[in-house]
Amino acid sequence: MTNGVEVISHVSFRADGCICFEAGDGVGIVTLPGLSVSPGEPAINPGPREMISAALHGLSTQGFSVRVSIPGGDEIARSLFNF
């Protein structure tokens, strides 16, 4: 359902060296255990998290905040069986 959708990310520096992900518009927050992402975290799968983290590690030793948004993501979610 998400193949071909627009994904926007906003990246900013953090002083603590951490790469932290945030849910922007159209990205949900995991609410129940049992998924590959912990409850309270943005619903961004481990594969994309690893690719983004690897790319950012190559840019700087500082940390980053990564806010991921999907325009129209709320409408896409309504069409999924798990919503």
Backbone as CSV, one residue per row, in Angstrom:
resi,resn,N_x,N_y,N_z,CA_x,CA_y,CA_z,C_x,C_y,C_z
1,MET,0.804,-1.203,0.000,0.000,0.000,0.000,0.845,1.264,0.000
2,THR,2.075,1.196,0.498,2.895,2.406,0.569,3.900,2.491,-0.571
3,ASN,3.923,1.521,-1.457,4.851,1.561,-2.586,4.557,2.777,-3.462
4,GLY,5.574,3.583,-3.690,5.428,4.739,-4.556,4.919,6.005,-3.891
5,VAL,4.630,5.964,-2.589,4.149,7.179,-1.927,5.327,8.111,-1.625
6,GLU,5.018,9.386,-1.489,6.032,10.380,-1.166,6.402,10.265,0.316
7,VAL,7.689,10.254,0.584,8.192,10.238,1.958,9.093,11.453,2.121
8,ILE,8.826,12.230,3.165,9.607,13.439,3.430,10.322,13.259,4.765
9,SER,11.578,13.615,4.802,12.292,13.569,6.079,12.948,14.915,6.343
10,HIS,12.929,15.272,7.604,13.572,16.494,8.069,14.636,16.051,9.058
11,VAL,15.877,16.422,8.791,17.005,15.980,9.615,17.637,17.198,10.267
12,SER,17.885,17.082,11.573,18.569,18.157,12.292,19.617,17.551,13.227
13,PHE,20.612,18.348,13.571,21.689,17.881,14.442,21.227,17.782,15.890
14,ARG,21.825,16.828,16.609,21.662,16.674,18.061,23.057,16.667,18.669
15,ALA,23.180,17.204,19.843,24.491,17.268,20.502,24.872,15.962,21.191
16,ASP,23.899,15.069,21.420,24.164,13.882,22.243,24.694,12.674,21.462
17,GLY,24.863,12.778,20.153,25.391,11.670,19.367,24.372,10.615,18.992
18,CYS,23.139,10.753,19.448,22.075,9.777,19.195,21.424,10.038,17.834
19,ILE,21.011,8.978,17.158,20.148,9.128,15.990,18.753,8.722,16.452
20,CYS,17.864,9.691,16.519,16.516,9.478,17.037,15.500,9.749,15.938
21,PHE,14.485,8.895,15.864,13.440,9.031,14.859,12.188,9.621,15.486
22,GLU,11.515,10.481,14.720,10.273,11.120,15.154,9.213,10.881,14.092
23,ALA,7.960,10.771,14.540,6.834,10.613,13.613,6.339,11.986,13.187
24,GLY,6.381,12.257,11.898,5.795,13.468,11.349,4.376,13.170,10.884
25,ASP,3.801,14.075,10.119,2.447,13.891,9.596,2.358,12.589,8.801
26,GLY,1.316,11.823,9.063,1.063,10.605,8.316,1.848,9.390,8.762
27,VAL,2.644,9.517,9.823,3.402,8.383,10.368,2.880,8.103,11.770
28,GLY,2.497,6.864,12.016,1.922,6.507,13.307,2.963,6.213,14.369
29,ILE,2.464,6.028,15.579,3.273,5.620,16.725,2.834,4.209,17.097
30,VAL,3.780,3.323,17.324,3.469,1.950,17.725,2.852,1.990,19.117
31,THR,1.719,1.302,19.288,1.016,1.343,20.569,1.010,0.009,21.312
32,LEU,1.275,-1.100,20.618,1.216,-2.415,21.257,2.512,-3.185,21.035
33,PRO,2.902,-4.026,21.981,4.094,-4.858,21.785,3.828,-5.941,20.735
34,GLY,4.902,-6.503,20.211,4.787,-7.601,19.266,5.287,-7.263,17.878
35,LEU,5.519,-6.001,17.610,6.069,-5.603,16.318,7.584,-5.493,16.432
36,SER,8.248,-5.272,15.317,9.709,-5.150,15.337,10.167,-3.785,15.862
37,VAL,9.220,-2.883,16.113,9.507,-1.573,16.686,8.772,-1.489,18.026
38,SER,9.424,-0.965,19.030,8.858,-0.914,20.383,7.709,0.079,20.494
39,PRO,6.749,-0.201,21.392,5.673,0.764,21.649,6.247,2.132,22.038
40,GLY,5.594,3.175,21.540,6.037,4.536,21.800,6.959,5.080,20.721
41,GLU,7.460,4.201,19.869,8.353,4.610,18.788,7.555,4.873,17.517
42,PRO,8.077,5.726,16.625,7.424,5.924,15.331,7.385,4.612,14.554
43,ALA,6.334,4.413,13.798,6.154,3.189,13.020,6.997,3.252,11.747
44,ILE,8.305,3.190,11.945,9.277,3.173,10.853,10.030,1.854,11.005
45,ASN,9.942,1.008,10.001,10.504,-0.337,10.081,12.022,-0.334,10.273
46,PRO,12.560,-1.431,10.846,13.997,-1.507,11.119,14.877,-1.349,9.880
47,GLY,14.465,-1.886,8.750,15.285,-1.772,7.527,15.538,-0.327,7.141
48,PRO,14.474,0.478,6.965,14.698,1.893,6.657,15.456,2.630,7.764
49,ARG,15.192,2.288,9.019,15.934,2.920,10.126,17.432,2.669,9.980
50,GLU,17.795,1.422,9.661,19.208,1.074,9.515,19.844,1.795,8.336
51,MET,19.118,1.876,7.205,19.667,2.564,6.028,19.869,4.047,6.296
52,ILE,18.898,4.680,6.937,19.002,6.100,7.259,20.146,6.335,8.246
53,SER,20.227,5.499,9.274,21.285,5.635,10.274,22.665,5.477,9.646
54,ALA,22.822,4.490,8.777,24.114,4.262,8.128,24.518,5.469,7.285
55,ALA,23.569,6.040,6.562,23.874,7.208,5.736,24.278,8.404,6.605
56,LEU,23.594,8.596,7.718,23.901,9.724,8.591,25.230,9.544,9.303
57,HIS,25.552,8.304,9.708,26.847,8.055,10.360,27.994,8.445,9.437
58,GLY,27.778,8.310,8.133,28.819,8.671,7.180,28.999,10.169,7.017
59,LEU,28.072,10.962,7.522,28.141,12.420,7.366,28.801,13.135,8.524
60,SER,28.594,12.623,9.740,29.058,13.353,10.915,29.075,12.430,12.123
61,THR,29.888,12.787,13.094,29.899,12.041,14.349,28.861,12.584,15.323
62,GLN,28.234,13.712,14.969,27.167,14.254,15.815,25.928,13.380,15.688
63,GLY,24.982,13.615,16.576,23.712,12.924,16.501,22.748,13.636,15.578
64,PHE,21.632,12.970,15.309,20.628,13.529,14.410,19.227,13.212,14.919
65,SER,18.316,14.116,14.680,16.883,13.848,14.808,16.353,13.714,13.392
66,VAL,15.605,12.647,13.161,15.049,12.399,11.836,13.535,12.328,11.975
67,ARG,12.842,13.321,11.434,11.372,13.312,11.445,10.897,12.877,10.065
68,VAL,10.154,11.783,10.018,9.668,11.222,8.760,8.181,11.512,8.643
69,SER,7.768,12.041,7.486,6.369,12.346,7.204,5.961,11.681,5.893
70,ILE,4.696,11.307,5.812,4.130,10.762,4.581,2.848,11.537,4.291
71,PRO,2.910,12.457,3.306,1.689,13.188,2.966,0.570,12.218,2.580
72,GLY,-0.571,12.377,3.210,-1.694,11.477,2.950,-1.588,10.145,3.672
73,GLY,-0.627,10.027,4.568,-0.419,8.765,5.283,-1.619,8.343,6.105
74,ASP,-2.367,9.306,6.631,-3.561,8.970,7.410,-4.588,8.251,6.535
75,GLU,-4.759,8.723,5.299,-5.713,8.084,4.390,-5.239,6.694,3.974
76,ILE,-3.924,6.549,3.755,-3.367,5.245,3.404,-3.604,4.267,4.544
77,ALA,-3.380,4.708,5.783,-3.553,3.836,6.949,-4.990,3.340,7.073
78,ARG,-5.943,4.172,6.735,-7.351,3.754,6.832,-7.674,2.606,5.878
79,SER,-6.886,2.463,4.817,-7.151,1.402,3.861,-6.437,0.097,4.225
80,LEU,-5.620,0.108,5.263,-4.919,-1.100,5.690,-5.767,-1.903,6.670
81,PHE,-5.538,-3.190,6.698,-6.307,-4.061,7.581,-5.982,-3.873,9.053
82,ASN,-4.778,-3.377,9.371,-4.363,-3.278,10.775,-4.691,-1.936,11.407
83,PHE,-5.503,-1.120,10.763,-5.824,0.191,11.319,-7.168,0.139,11.997
